[in-house]
Amino acid sequence: MMLVYGVDLEQNPIARTIFQVSGPVGLSMTKLTIVLSGVHVLVLLADVGRTRLARYCAHDRRTRGAARVRVEPGLGVDHAACQLACT
């Protein structure tokens, strides 16, 4: 749109500045970097959440005398095994 109608129609001043400095490729790379950074943060949060779920499951199993489920970083938890151990 900015190539056809000009930079003045763009409402986002940050995007307008990036476009003026580095062109459409630079703007696309900036947007891709921001999106991939957000995805990376969400993946990290998911790993933290899996560990937290495994910790709660391990606590439930300890009170019932069952064996602990092994949790490895980045791999998550086998939730089916956790459920079987907790029942």
N, C-alpha and C positions, 0 to 999 in steps of 0.2 A: 504494500500500500504506500509506504513511504517513497519507494522508487517511482511510482506512478504519479502520486498527488503531491509529493514533497514532504519534507520533515515537519513543516509547520502544523500539519493536521494530527500529528501524534500527540496524545494527551499526556503520556508518561514522560516526564522530563529526564529521567534516568535513561530510558530507552532511546530517547531522542539524542542525548549526549553521546551515548555509546555508538549509535548509528552514525553520527557526524564524525566521530573520531576514528572508528575502525570499520565502518560500512556494515552491510547486511551479514557478512560472514562472522564478523566480530560479535554482532548482536546475537546471532544464532548460537555461537559458542558460549557466550555469557549465559544465555537462557538454559542451555544444556548443562552447563556446570552447576547452575543453581538447582535445577531439577535433580541431577544426580546426587548432589550433596544432601538434598532432602530425603531422597530414597535411602541413602547410606545411613542417615540419622534414624529413619524408621526401622531399618534392619537392625541397627544396634539396640534400639528400644525393644524390638521383638525378642532378641537374645536375652536381654535383661529380664523381660517378662517370663520367658520360659524357665529361667533359673529360679525366679521367684515362685512360680507354680511348682517346680520340683521341690523346692525347700518346704513349701506348705504340705505337699504330699508326703515328703519324708517325715515331717513332724507327725502327721496323722498315722503313718505306718509305725513310727516309734512307739506311739502310745498303744498300738494294737499288737506290738511284738513282731511285725513283719520285717523282712529284709529291706535294705535301702536300695533305691534305684540309682544307678550311677549316672551322673550328669557330666557331659564333657562340653567345654566351651565351644560355641559355634554349631554344635550338632543338635542341641535341644534335648527334649525329653521324650521318651517313648510313653505317651500318655495312656496307651492301652495297658502297658505293664504297670504303670502307676495306679491306674484304676483297679486292676486286679489285686495289686498289693494292698490297696487301701480298704478293700472290702472284706 
